[in-house]
Amino acid sequence: MIHIEPKILDRINAWLTPSFDEETQATIKDSIANNPKDIQESFYKDLEFGTGGMRGIMGVGTNRINKYTLGKSTQGLSDYLHKQFPNETPKAVIAYDCRHNSKTLAKVVADVFSANGIEVFLFEDLRATPELSFAVKHLNCHCGIVLTASHNPPEYNGYKVYWQDGGQLVPPHDGAVISLINDLDYANIKFEANNDLIKYIGKDVDDVFIDASVKNGSVGATQNAKDDLTIVFTSLHGTSITAVPETLKRAGYKNVHIVAEQEKPDGGFPTVKSPNPEEPAALKMALELADKVNADIVIGTDPDCDRLGVAVRNNDGELQLLNGNQTMLMMTDFLLKQWKAEGKIKGKEFIASTIVSTPMLTKLAESYGVESKIVLTGFKWIAKLIKDFPELDFVGGGEESFGYMVGDFVRDKDAVTSTLLACEIAAITKANGSSFFNELIKLYTEHGFYKEKLVSLTKKGIEGAEEIKQMMTDARQNPLKVVNGSAVVKIEDYESATSKDMASGKITTLDIPKSNVIIYYTEDGSQVALRPSGTEPKIKFYVSVNSALDTIENFKTTETALDTKAETILKDMNLI
């Protein structure tokens, strides 16, 4: 018999009171008797807001996604809205993805908002996350919610909060909302809906969003170029099926082949182990179809349609998966090309990326005379830049984890517009006698060949959380001095917001919000970053290496050398 700690037992007993429905209480009692380890996992802590909002396994308990944890969050947010807008009737818009229980939980959130006198716009069916971000501003709402767990496994769901600008909740609002939520008792949640305040929305918003996506994602491909491009697309059972095909159609792309087996939204994701386009296996069926139809480009999106994976023909004519950094570089370059051609670069423009993404993006920005701003991981920080620097024009921004945002009409990573942009690039380069892949190599010859590798270690449960915590503690107390024979010259610790020069010992302050991230910089220009995930039970290790590339012909040998170097670094750290 597993002993349940008194503190956890108190949390459990609180859920065995009349504030909770009989089914919830019966489930808890059954778990205490038959699965005490699981019940401890479910109650040992509260779900936290991470880089992508609140995300967790569905089930009963304070550490699970259910009507009570979401209800409590929505009640706290409702109280905050009334405090922030005392002389207005606050408005909220809610969307949800394909996951199990998403529709039901979205209605729970709508009920709580309406019970608190908040006007609600609820999407009639599943929609892509970027459309929710767009809808917040389009409908003049004070906040937005999307029920999603992005690319997590099927047992997960989540809750992302957006503010008036369409961006995710950031300081000071996030801390203030969390404080109100933490002070609430579950008995304070108002679940009784005022259905007069709930309005269902759909095609009226879809049309405006898709038209905006076409406008922002188009970079000048001719109709002949579009007609000559063959595209394979997969929604991986997710929400993108509601927006991407129609966006491509309205933009003039006719040769679009959709992976039929993955077209139907399904929260069980039956054809893939993981619905994550970062995983090569997720695009296996799309690649097989692409070989059958001789496609030029393959694109797959995650369940809530904010990330995209891209494969293009390499210089040997074979389909090759690109990583998020490579896709981001090409998208940024083509946007900047367009801005330059239109005479819009006047020294008041910026692009954005994150501290664990490729340093090459800054080199690219410098070549166009635009500013490159680097923020913490998470698109909420990129969106916040637009608000923080209203005197500057935002061109585009991305991160290594397969997300990109084109312009500022959406304030989150957006796989709808980015899919169109990727197709535009493929069409233009093919029409010019080159290719998406060949133009990427040209960027390497111009700015240096940067290659990145990522290793994620999954550590589940209470023990896993402690392991991750200890790994970060060890990295701080016993930092690396040498990486693959190259001396560490600088260490940035974002938790203490400090940067240490290893030669002089001088410590400077980092002007960036605190986060649990450590980055090592070596004498030969390599970088190694350590970061626990904010939304999954993982710790991530990011390696960046670089070299000059003198000619396109030397691409393969230089890439092999960089891959070997990155793998050696990871082996030295006992990660592979």
C-alpha positions as CSV (number, residue, x, y, z in Angstrom):
1,M,0.0,0.0,0.0
2,I,1.5,3.4,-1.0
3,H,1.4,6.0,1.7
4,I,-0.2,9.2,0.7
5,E,1.3,12.3,2.2
6,P,-0.9,14.3,4.6
7,K,-0.6,17.5,2.4
8,I,-1.8,15.6,-0.7
9,L,-4.5,13.9,1.3
10,D,-5.9,17.2,2.4
11,R,-6.1,18.3,-1.2
12,I,-7.9,15.0,-2.1
13,N,-10.4,15.4,0.8
14,A,-11.3,18.9,-0.4
15,W,-12.5,17.3,-3.6
16,L,-14.7,14.9,-1.7
17,T,-17.0,17.7,-0.6
18,P,-20.4,18.9,-2.1
19,S,-18.6,21.5,-4.2
20,F,-17.7,18.6,-6.6
21,D,-20.0,16.4,-8.5
22,E,-20.7,12.8,-7.5
23,E,-18.9,11.3,-10.5
24,T,-15.7,13.1,-9.6
25,Q,-16.0,12.0,-6.0
26,A,-16.6,8.4,-7.0
27,T,-13.5,8.5,-9.4
28,I,-11.4,9.8,-6.6
29,K,-12.5,7.1,-4.1
30,D,-11.9,4.4,-6.7
31,S,-8.4,5.7,-7.3
32,I,-7.5,5.9,-3.6
33,A,-8.5,2.2,-3.3
34,N,-7.0,0.9,-6.6
35,N,-4.5,3.4,-7.9
36,P,-3.0,5.5,-5.1
37,K,0.1,6.4,-7.1
38,D,-2.0,7.9,-9.8
39,I,-4.1,9.9,-7.3
40,Q,-0.9,11.3,-5.8
41,E,0.2,12.4,-9.3
42,S,-3.2,14.0,-9.8
43,F,-3.2,16.1,-6.6
44,Y,0.4,16.8,-5.5
45,K,0.4,20.2,-7.1
46,D,-1.7,22.7,-9.1
47,L,-1.4,22.9,-12.8
48,E,0.8,25.9,-13.7
49,F,0.9,28.4,-16.6
50,G,4.0,27.7,-18.7
51,T,5.3,29.1,-21.9
52,G,2.2,27.9,-23.8
53,G,-0.4,28.4,-21.0
54,M,-1.8,25.6,-18.8
55,R,-1.5,22.1,-20.2
56,G,-1.9,18.7,-18.6
57,I,-3.3,15.2,-18.5
58,M,-7.1,15.1,-18.4
59,G,-8.7,13.6,-15.3
60,V,-9.7,14.5,-11.7
61,G,-7.4,16.5,-9.4
62,T,-5.6,19.8,-9.0
63,N,-2.8,18.6,-11.4
64,R,-5.2,17.6,-14.1
65,I,-7.3,19.3,-16.8
66,N,-11.0,19.1,-15.9
67,K,-14.1,21.3,-15.5
68,Y,-12.9,22.4,-12.0
69,T,-9.4,23.4,-12.8
70,L,-10.5,25.2,-16.0
71,G,-13.5,26.6,-14.1
72,K,-11.3,28.0,-11.4
73,S,-8.9,29.6,-14.0
74,T,-11.9,31.1,-15.8
75,Q,-13.4,32.4,-12.6
76,G,-10.1,34.1,-11.7
77,L,-9.8,35.5,-15.2
78,S,-13.4,36.8,-15.0
79,D,-12.7,38.6,-11.7
80,Y,-9.6,40.1,-13.2
81,L,-11.5,41.3,-16.3
82,H,-14.1,43.1,-14.1
83,K,-11.2,44.7,-12.2
84,Q,-9.5,45.9,-15.3
85,F,-12.6,47.1,-17.2
86,P,-14.9,48.3,-14.4
87,N,-17.1,50.4,-16.7
88,E,-17.5,47.9,-19.5
89,T,-19.1,44.6,-20.3
90,P,-16.0,42.5,-20.9
91,K,-16.0,40.3,-24.0
92,A,-14.3,36.9,-24.5
93,V,-13.9,34.7,-27.5
94,I,-13.3,30.9,-27.2
95,A,-12.0,28.3,-29.6
96,Y,-11.1,24.7,-29.2
97,D,-9.2,22.0,-31.1
98,C,-9.8,18.3,-32.0
99,R,-8.8,16.8,-28.7
100,H,-11.1,14.6,-26.5
101,N,-13.4,16.7,-24.4
102,S,-12.3,20.0,-26.0
103,K,-15.8,20.9,-27.1
104,T,-17.3,20.1,-23.7
105,L,-14.6,22.0,-21.8
106,A,-15.0,25.0,-24.1
107,K,-18.7,25.1,-23.2
108,V,-17.7,24.9,-19.5
109,V,-15.4,27.9,-19.9
110,A,-18.2,29.8,-21.8
111,D,-20.7,29.0,-19.0
112,V,-18.4,30.4,-16.3
113,F,-17.6,33.6,-18.3
114,S,-21.4,34.2,-18.9
115,A,-22.3,33.4,-15.3
116,N,-19.9,36.3,-14.5
117,G,-21.7,38.7,-16.8
118,I,-19.1,38.4,-19.6
119,E,-20.2,38.4,-23.2
120,V,-18.9,35.3,-25.0
121,F,-18.2,34.5,-28.6
122,L,-17.9,30.7,-28.9
123,F,-16.8,29.0,-32.1
124,E,-19.4,26.6,-33.3
125,D,-16.8,23.9,-34.0
126,L,-13.1,23.3,-33.8
127,R,-10.8,26.1,-35.2
128,A,-7.1,26.7,-35.6
129,T,-5.3,28.6,-32.8
130,P,-4.1,31.5,-35.0
131,E,-7.8,32.2,-35.9
132,L,-8.6,32.6,-32.2
133,S,-5.7,35.1,-31.9
134,F,-7.1,36.9,-34.9
135,A,-10.6,36.9,-33.6
136,V,-9.7,38.6,-30.3
137,K,-8.8,41.8,-32.1
138,H,-11.4,41.3,-34.9
139,L,-14.3,41.1,-32.5
140,N,-12.8,43.7,-30.1
141,C,-12.7,41.3,-27.2
142,H,-10.9,41.8,-23.9
143,C,-9.5,38.3,-23.9
144,G,-9.5,35.0,-25.7
145,I,-9.2,31.3,-24.7
146,V,-8.3,28.3,-26.8
147,L,-8.7,24.8,-25.5
148,T,-5.7,22.9,-26.9
149,A,-2.6,20.8,-25.9
150,S,-0.9,21.6,-29.1
151,H,1.1,18.5,-30.2
152,N,1.1,16.7,-26.8
153,P,-0.1,13.0,-26.6
154,P,-3.9,12.2,-26.7
155,E,-4.4,12.2,-23.0
156,Y,-3.5,15.9,-22.7
157,N,-5.6,19.0,-23.0
158,G,-4.9,22.6,-22.2
159,Y,-6.0,26.2,-21.8
160,K,-4.3,29.2,-23.4
161,V,-5.2,32.8,-22.5
162,Y,-5.0,35.7,-24.9
163,W,-5.3,39.4,-24.1
164,Q,-6.8,42.4,-26.0
165,D,-3.9,42.6,-28.5
166,G,-4.4,38.9,-29.6
167,G,-1.2,37.9,-27.9
168,Q,-0.9,35.4,-25.1
169,L,-1.1,36.6,-21.5
170,V,2.2,38.2,-20.4
171,P,3.4,40.3,-17.4
172,P,1.9,42.0,-15.5
173,H,-1.5,40.5,-16.4
174,D,-0.4,36.8,-16.1
175,G,0.9,37.2,-12.5
176,A,-2.2,39.2,-11.5
177,V,-4.5,36.6,-12.9
178,I,-2.6,33.6,-11.4
179,S,-2.7,35.4,-8.0
180,L,-6.5,35.7,-8.2
181,I,-6.9,32.1,-9.3
182,N,-4.7,30.8,-6.4
183,D,-6.8,32.8,-3.9
184,L,-10.0,31.3,-5.1
185,D,-11.8,28.3,-3.5
186,Y,-13.4,25.9,-5.9
187,A,-16.8,26.7,-4.2
188,N,-16.4,30.2,-5.6
189,I,-16.7,29.1,-9.3
190,K,-20.0,30.2,-11.0
191,F,-20.9,27.4,-13.3
192,E,-24.5,28.4,-14.0
193,A,-24.5,29.8,-17.6
194,N,-26.3,32.9,-18.8
195,N,-26.9,31.6,-22.3
196,D,-28.2,35.0,-23.4
197,L,-24.6,36.1,-23.2
198,I,-23.2,33.3,-25.4
199,K,-23.1,33.8,-29.2
200,Y,-21.9,31.1,-31.6
201,I,-19.6,32.2,-34.4
202,G,-18.1,30.5,-37.4
203,K,-17.9,31.3,-41.1
204,D,-18.3,35.0,-40.6
205,V,-14.9,35.1,-38.8
206,D,-13.4,32.3,-41.0
207,D,-13.8,34.4,-44.2
208,V,-12.1,37.5,-42.8
209,F,-9.3,35.5,-41.2
210,I,-8.5,33.4,-44.4
211,D,-8.5,36.6,-46.5
212,A,-6.1,38.2,-44.1
213,S,-3.9,35.1,-44.2
214,V,-3.8,35.2,-48.1
215,K,-2.9,38.9,-48.0
216,N,-0.1,38.4,-45.4
217,G,1.3,35.1,-46.7
218,S,1.6,36.1,-50.4
219,V,5.1,37.3,-51.5
220,G,4.6,37.6,-55.3
221,A,4.3,34.2,-56.8
222,T,2.8,34.4,-60.3
223,Q,-0.2,32.3,-61.2
224,N,2.0,30.3,-63.6
225,A,4.4,29.6,-60.8
226,K,1.5,28.5,-58.6
227,D,0.1,26.2,-61.3
228,D,3.5,24.5,-61.6
229,L,3.8,23.7,-57.9
230,T,2.6,20.4,-56.5
231,I,1.8,20.4,-52.8
232,V,1.1,17.6,-50.3
233,F,-0.6,18.7,-47.1
234,T,-1.5,16.8,-43.9
235,S,-3.5,18.2,-41.0
236,L,-2.4,15.2,-38.8
237,H,-6.0,14.8,-37.6
238,G,-6.1,18.4,-36.4
239,T,-7.8,21.8,-36.9
240,S,-5.8,23.0,-39.8
241,I,-8.2,21.2,-42.2
242,T,-10.7,24.0,-41.4
243,A,-8.4,26.8,-42.8
244,V,-5.3,25.7,-44.7
245,P,-6.9,24.1,-47.8
246,E,-9.2,27.1,-48.3
247,T,-6.3,29.5,-47.8
248,L,-4.3,27.8,-50.5
249,K,-7.3,27.7,-52.8
250,R,-8.0,31.4,-52.4
251,A,-4.3,32.2,-53.0
252,G,-4.5,30.4,-56.3
253,Y,-2.9,27.0,-55.6
254,K,-4.7,24.2,-57.4
255,N,-2.4,21.2,-57.1
256,V,-2.9,20.4,-53.4
257,H,-3.0,16.8,-52.4
258,I,-4.3,16.1,-48.9
259,V,-3.4,13.0,-47.0
260,A,-6.9,11.4,-46.8
261,E,-6.1,9.1,-43.9
262,Q,-5.2,12.0,-41.7
263,E,-7.8,14.5,-42.9
264,K,-10.5,13.8,-40.4
265,P,-10.1,15.6,-37.0
266,D,-9.5,13.0,-34.3
267,G,-8.1,13.5,-30.8
268,G,-6.8,10.0,-30.7
269,F,-4.4,10.7,-33.6
270,P,-4.7,7.1,-34.8
271,T,-2.2,7.1,-37.6
272,V,0.8,8.6,-35.7
273,K,2.7,8.0,-32.6
274,S,2.9,11.7,-32.0
275,P,1.0,14.5,-33.9
276,N,4.1,16.6,-33.8
277,P,5.5,17.8,-37.2
278,E,8.9,18.2,-35.4
279,E,9.0,14.4,-35.4
280,P,9.9,12.9,-38.8
281,A,7.6,9.9,-38.3
282,A,4.6,12.2,-38.2
283,L,5.1,13.2,-41.8
284,K,5.7,9.6,-43.1
285,M,2.4,9.2,-44.8
286,A,2.7,12.7,-46.4
287,L,6.1,11.9,-47.7
288,E,4.9,8.6,-49.2
289,L,2.1,10.5,-51.0
290,A,4.5,13.1,-52.1
291,D,6.7,10.5,-53.9
292,K,3.6,9.1,-55.6
293,V,2.5,12.5,-57.0
294,N,6.0,13.9,-57.4
295,A,5.3,16.8,-55.1
296,D,7.7,19.8,-54.7
297,I,6.8,20.5,-51.1
298,V,5.3,18.7,-48.2
299,I,3.7,20.5,-45.2
300,G,2.2,19.0,-42.0
301,T,0.7,21.0,-39.1
302,D,0.2,20.1,-35.5
303,P,-3.3,19.6,-34.0
304,D,-4.0,23.3,-33.2
305,C,-2.3,24.5,-36.3
306,D,0.3,26.8,-34.9
307,R,3.4,24.7,-35.9
308,L,4.3,23.4,-39.3
309,G,6.8,20.9,-40.6
310,V,8.2,21.3,-44.1
311,A,9.9,18.9,-46.5
312,V,11.3,20.0,-49.9
313,R,13.3,18.5,-52.7
314,N,17.0,18.7,-52.1
315,N,19.6,19.1,-54.8
316,D,19.5,15.4,-55.5
317,G,15.8,15.6,-56.1
318,E,15.0,13.7,-52.8
319,L,12.5,15.0,-50.3
320,Q,14.3,16.3,-47.2
321,L,12.7,17.4,-43.9
322,L,13.8,20.9,-42.8
323,N,14.2,21.8,-39.2
324,G,12.4,24.8,-37.7
325,N,15.5,27.0,-37.9
326,Q,15.8,26.4,-41.6
327,T,12.2,27.1,-42.4
328,M,12.3,30.2,-40.3
329,L,15.4,31.5,-42.1
330,M,13.9,31.1,-45.5
331,M,10.6,32.7,-44.5
332,T,12.3,35.7,-42.9
333,D,14.6,36.1,-45.9
334,F,11.7,36.1,-48.4
335,L,9.7,38.5,-46.3
336,L,12.7,40.9,-46.1
337,K,13.2,40.5,-49.8
338,Q,9.7,41.6,-50.4
339,W,9.9,44.5,-48.0
340,K,13.1,45.7,-49.6
341,A,11.6,45.4,-53.1
342,E,8.7,47.5,-52.0
343,G,10.9,50.1,-50.5
344,K,9.5,49.5,-47.0
345,I,12.9,49.0,-45.2
346,K,13.7,52.4,-43.7
347,G,15.7,51.4,-40.6
348,K,12.6,51.1,-38.3
349,E,11.9,47.4,-38.9
350,F,12.6,44.3,-36.8
351,I,12.4,40.6,-36.9
352,A,12.3,38.4,-33.8
353,S,13.4,35.0,-32.5
354,T,14.2,33.2,-29.2
355,I,17.3,32.5,-27.1
356,V,17.4,28.9,-28.2
357,S,16.9,29.5,-31.9
358,T,19.6,29.8,-34.5
359,P,22.0,32.8,-34.1
360,M,22.1,32.9,-37.9
361,L,18.8,34.9,-37.9
362,T,20.6,37.9,-36.5
363,K,23.2,37.7,-39.2
364,L,20.4,37.7,-41.8
365,A,18.7,40.7,-40.2
366,E,22.0,42.7,-40.2
367,S,22.4,42.1,-44.0
368,Y,19.0,43.8,-44.6
369,G,19.6,46.6,-42.1
370,V,16.8,45.6,-39.8
371,E,16.9,44.9,-36.1
372,S,16.9,41.4,-34.6
373,K,15.3,41.1,-31.2
374,I,15.8,38.0,-29.1
375,V,13.4,36.9,-26.4
376,L,12.6,34.0,-24.2
377,T,11.1,30.8,-25.6
378,G,7.4,31.2,-26.4
379,F,5.5,33.3,-28.9
380,K,3.9,35.4,-26.2
381,W,7.3,37.2,-25.9
382,I,7.5,37.8,-29.6
383,A,4.0,39.2,-29.7
384,K,4.8,41.4,-26.7
385,L,7.6,43.0,-28.7
386,I,5.0,44.5,-31.1
387,K,3.3,46.1,-28.2
388,D,6.5,47.2,-26.5
389,F,8.0,48.8,-29.7
390,P,5.1,50.6,-31.4
391,E,7.5,52.8,-33.3
392,L,9.0,49.8,-35.1
393,D,7.4,47.7,-37.8
394,F,7.3,44.0,-37.3
395,V,8.2,41.9,-40.3
396,G,8.1,38.3,-39.0
397,G,9.4,36.1,-36.3
398,G,9.9,32.5,-35.4
399,E,11.5,29.9,-33.2
400,E,13.3,26.6,-33.6
401,S,10.3,24.6,-32.6
402,F,8.6,24.9,-36.0
403,G,6.6,28.0,-35.3
404,Y,6.4,31.2,-37.4
405,M,4.4,34.4,-37.3
406,V,4.0,36.6,-40.5
407,G,3.3,40.3,-39.7
408,D,1.2,41.4,-36.8
409,F,-2.4,40.6,-37.8
410,V,-2.1,37.4,-35.7
411,R,-0.2,37.6,-32.5
412,D,0.9,33.9,-32.1
413,K,2.6,31.4,-34.2
414,D,0.5,30.8,-37.3
415,A,0.7,27.7,-39.4
416,V,-2.1,28.8,-41.7
417,T,-0.3,31.9,-43.1
418,S,3.1,30.2,-42.8
419,T,2.0,27.3,-44.9
420,L,1.0,29.7,-47.7
421,L,4.3,31.6,-47.3
422,A,6.3,28.3,-47.6
423,C,4.4,27.4,-50.8
424,E,5.0,30.9,-52.2
425,I,8.7,30.5,-51.7
426,A,8.7,27.0,-53.3
427,A,6.7,28.4,-56.3
428,I,8.9,31.4,-56.8
429,T,12.2,29.6,-56.5
430,K,11.1,26.8,-58.8
431,A,9.9,29.3,-61.4
432,N,13.3,31.1,-61.2
433,G,15.2,27.8,-62.0
434,S,16.3,27.3,-58.4
435,S,14.5,25.6,-55.5
436,F,13.6,26.2,-51.8
437,F,16.5,24.0,-50.8
438,N,19.1,25.6,-53.1
439,E,18.2,29.1,-51.9
440,L,18.6,27.9,-48.3
441,I,22.2,26.8,-49.1
442,K,22.8,30.2,-50.7
443,L,21.9,31.8,-47.4
444,Y,24.6,29.6,-45.7
445,T,27.2,30.7,-48.2
446,E,26.3,34.4,-47.5
447,H,25.9,34.3,-43.8
448,G,27.7,31.2,-42.5
449,F,26.4,27.7,-42.2
450,Y,24.7,27.3,-38.8
451,K,23.4,23.8,-37.9
452,E,21.4,23.0,-34.8
453,K,20.5,19.8,-33.0
454,L,17.9,19.2,-30.2
455,V,17.7,16.4,-27.7
456,S,14.7,16.1,-25.4
457,L,14.7,13.9,-22.4
458,T,11.2,12.9,-21.1
459,K,10.9,12.7,-17.3
460,K,7.4,12.0,-16.2
461,G,5.7,12.4,-12.8
462,I,6.9,13.6,-9.4
463,E,10.2,11.8,-9.7
464,G,10.7,13.1,-13.2
465,A,10.1,16.7,-12.1
466,E,12.7,16.2,-9.4
467,E,15.2,14.8,-11.8
468,I,14.9,17.7,-14.2
469,K,15.2,20.1,-11.2
470,Q,18.4,18.4,-10.1
471,M,19.9,18.4,-13.7
472,M,19.5,22.2,-13.8
473,T,20.9,22.6,-10.2
474,D,24.0,20.5,-11.3
475,A,24.5,22.6,-14.4
476,R,24.5,25.7,-12.2
477,Q,26.7,24.4,-9.4
478,N,29.1,22.5,-11.7
479,P,29.0,24.4,-15.1
480,L,30.8,23.0,-18.1
481,K,34.3,24.5,-18.6
482,V,35.0,22.8,-22.0
483,V,32.7,21.6,-24.8
484,N,34.2,19.3,-27.4
485,G,37.7,20.6,-26.7
486,S,36.6,24.3,-26.9
487,A,36.7,26.4,-23.8
488,V,33.5,27.9,-22.5
489,V,33.9,31.6,-22.7
490,K,30.5,32.8,-21.5
491,I,27.6,31.4,-19.5
492,E,24.2,33.0,-19.4
493,D,21.8,32.0,-16.6
494,Y,18.4,33.4,-17.3
495,E,17.1,32.3,-13.9
496,S,19.4,34.8,-12.2
497,A,19.4,37.1,-15.3
498,T,23.2,37.1,-15.4
499,S,25.9,36.7,-18.0
500,K,29.4,35.6,-16.8
501,D,32.6,36.2,-18.8
502,M,34.6,33.1,-17.9
503,A,38.0,34.7,-18.6
504,S,37.6,37.9,-16.6
505,G,34.9,36.6,-14.2
506,K,32.9,39.7,-14.9
507,I,29.1,39.3,-14.4
508,T,26.6,41.5,-16.2
509,T,22.8,41.7,-16.0
510,L,20.6,40.3,-18.8
511,D,17.8,42.6,-19.7
512,I,15.2,39.9,-20.2
513,P,12.5,38.3,-17.9
514,K,13.8,35.5,-15.7
515,S,13.5,31.9,-16.9
516,N,14.9,28.5,-16.1
517,V,17.5,28.4,-19.0
518,I,21.3,28.1,-19.1
519,I,23.3,28.8,-22.3
520,Y,27.0,28.0,-22.7
521,Y,29.1,29.8,-25.4
522,T,32.4,28.3,-26.5
523,E,35.5,29.8,-28.0
524,D,34.8,28.2,-31.4
525,G,31.4,29.7,-31.7
526,S,29.3,26.8,-30.6
527,Q,26.4,27.1,-28.2
528,V,24.7,24.7,-25.8
529,A,21.4,25.6,-24.1
530,L,19.6,23.7,-21.3
531,R,15.9,24.3,-20.8
532,P,13.1,22.4,-19.0
533,S,9.9,22.5,-21.1
534,G,7.1,24.7,-19.8
535,T,4.3,22.5,-21.1
536,E,5.7,18.9,-21.1
537,P,7.6,16.7,-18.7
538,K,10.8,17.2,-20.6
539,I,14.2,18.8,-20.4
540,K,15.6,20.0,-23.7
541,F,19.3,20.4,-24.8
542,Y,19.9,22.7,-27.8
543,V,23.3,22.6,-29.7
544,S,24.3,25.1,-32.3
545,V,27.5,24.8,-34.3
546,N,28.7,26.7,-37.4
547,S,31.2,27.0,-40.1
548,A,31.9,29.0,-43.2
549,L,30.5,27.5,-46.5
550,D,32.5,28.7,-49.5
551,T,30.4,27.1,-52.3
552,I,27.1,25.3,-52.8
553,E,29.1,22.3,-54.0
554,N,30.7,21.9,-50.6
555,F,27.4,21.9,-48.8
556,K,27.2,18.1,-48.1
557,T,30.8,17.7,-46.7
558,T,30.4,20.8,-44.5
559,E,27.0,19.6,-43.3
560,T,28.5,16.2,-42.4
561,A,31.3,17.9,-40.5
562,L,28.8,20.1,-38.5
563,D,26.5,17.1,-37.8
564,T,29.5,15.1,-36.5
565,K,30.5,18.1,-34.3
566,A,27.0,18.5,-32.8
567,E,26.8,14.8,-32.1
568,T,30.2,14.8,-30.4
569,I,29.0,17.6,-28.1
570,L,25.9,15.6,-27.2
571,K,28.0,12.5,-26.6
572,D,30.4,14.4,-24.4
573,M,27.3,15.4,-22.3
574,N,26.1,11.8,-22.2
575,L,22.9,12.8,-24.0
576,I,23.1,10.4,-26.9
